[in-house]
Amino acid sequence: MKPPVALTIAGTDSCGGAGIAADLKTFAAHGVWGTCAVAAVTAQNTVRVDEIQTIAPPVVTAQIGAVVTDIGVSATKTGMLGEAGVVNAVAGAIEEWGLHPLVVDPVAVSTSGAELATPDGIAAVRNRLLPVADLVTPNLTEAAALAQWPEPPTEREEVERLAFAVLELGASAVLVTGGHLPGPDASDLLVTRDSGSERLWFTGPRLDSANTHGTGCVLSAAITARLARGEDLVQAIEGAKTFVTAAIAAGVQLGAGPGAVNPSGSSPP
């Protein structure tokens, strides 16, 4: 029997803690068959990013088409796309092949602080990708960049304002991840077009762990996998948050920098 199929369109991470490597591990942990289209290649470790090379847009489109026209896709996510040309090609492929549900993780900065998206790439995500997204999952810094706020918020009320500002850019739903928000808990906020002004907070324990590299990738990949299995959006987010919390707890210290979350050490609820 054919399993659900998820597609990740993202960049590589040489140390395997984030990007496509983390996505495919997360898909596998959920019993979902993982497929991929490489949008960028990075030379990085736990301390730094040495080189970034985006893939030519026609090659990215060809990878997506190769998967979609033969295997089919139950759900799709995007991660690091880098430049506007790649973002525009991905948005065009999503529209051409109807790759929904679509989860957009607007990766912009690495854990080590390296910029992973150009200004025109961020603008293209804002203008081309968010309008076709079923869910966008920015952290506080990424959400501020998308909404063109000068600084990330530090209070819940500001997070709510920011979430609705990102929602106005066209996505059907926005999940602002609040791992960097001060407080005893790790709280994420969901707002959707269908629910009007309703705010739905997902609260989990804040773990005392430095092994957080890849957290955003694993969360968005887990949501994608659960959508591919047929869960509704709230179920998928609830399960994904539990999964990523366990992956942080099972995190691995690999090198001199921050350790990586470990989706292989977490069992989906």
C-alpha positions, 0 to 999 in steps of 0.5 A, spaced: 500 500 500 502 506 498 504 511 504 502 518 504 507 522 500 510 529 502 515 533 498 520 538 501 523 544 497 529 547 501 536 547 502 541 542 504 545 542 511 552 539 511 551 537 518 544 534 517 541 538 523 536 542 519 534 543 512 532 537 507 536 532 512 531 534 518 525 534 513 526 527 511 528 524 518 521 527 520 517 525 514 520 518 516 518 518 523 511 520 521 510 514 516 510 518 511 514 517 504 519 523 503 521 526 497 525 533 495 527 538 491 534 541 492 533 549 492 540 551 495 546 547 497 550 550 504 557 548 506 555 549 514 557 546 520 554 547 527 559 553 528 558 557 521 556 557 514 562 557 509 558 557 502 551 558 499 549 556 492 542 556 490 540 552 484 538 554 478 530 555 478 529 551 472 533 545 475 528 546 482 522 546 477 524 540 474 525 536 480 518 538 483 515 536 476 519 529 476 516 527 483 509 530 482 508 527 475 510 520 477 509 519 484 504 524 486 504 529 493 500 529 499 502 535 502 508 540 500 513 544 505 518 549 503 524 551 507 530 555 505 529 558 498 535 563 498 533 568 492 527 571 488 528 567 482 528 560 486 522 563 490 518 565 483 520 558 480 517 554 486 511 559 486 509 557 479 510 550 480 505 550 486 500 554 482 501 549 476 501 543 479 496 545 485 501 543 491 496 543 497 496 543 502 502 547 502 506 549 509 511 555 508 517 555 513 520 562 511 527 560 513 532 567 513 537 566 518 541 560 520 542 558 528 549 561 527 547 567 524 548 567 517 543 570 512 540 564 508 535 569 504 537 575 500 532 581 501 529 580 494 528 573 496 524 575 502 520 580 498 519 574 493 516 570 499 512 575 501 509 577 494 509 570 491 509 565 496 505 567 502 499 568 497 499 561 495 500 558 502 496 554 506 500 555 512 506 560 514 510 558 520 515 564 521 519 565 528 519 572 531 525 574 527 522 572 520 515 574 521 518 581 523 522 581 516 515 579 512 511 584 515 517 589 515 517 591 522 523 594 525 524 589 531 521 582 533 516 583 538 517 581 546 510 581 548 504 576 547 500 582 545 505 584 540 506 577 537 498 577 536 499 584 532 504 581 528 501 575 526 495 578 523 500 583 519 503 577 516 496 574 515 494 580 511 500 578 506 495 573 503 496 566 507 490 562 509 493 561 516 499 563 520 503 560 526 508 564 529 513 560 533 515 563 540 521 559 542 524 566 543 519 570 546 521 571 554 517 567 559 517 560 562 513 556 556 514 556 549 508 558 546 506 559 538 500 563 536 495 561 530 491 565 526 487 564 520 483 567 515 477 562 517 476 564 524 477 572 523 480 575 529 480 568 533 487 567 536 489 560 538 495 559 542 499 552 543 503 552 549 508 547 551 514 546 556 520 550 555 526 545 555 533 547 558 537 545 552 542 548 547 540 542 542 535 547 538 538 547 531 533 545 526 527 546 530 523 550 525 525 545 520 522 539 524 516 543 526 514 545 519 516 538 517 512 535 522 506 539 520 506 537 513 507 530 514 501 530 519 497 534 513 499 528 508 496 523 513 489 527 513 489 531 519 486 537 520 490 544 521 489 544 529 491 537 530 497 537 525 500 543 529 498 540 536 501 533 534 507 537 531 509 541 537 509 535 541 513 531 536 518 537 536 518 538 544 520 530 544 526 532 538 529 537 542 529 533 549 532 527 544 537 533 541 544 531 539 551 535 541 555 534 534 560 539 534 562 546 537 556 550 536 549 548 538 546 541 538 541 539 533 534 537 535 533 529 533 527 527 530 529 520 529 529 520 537 522 522 537 516 518 536 509 521 533 503 521 538 
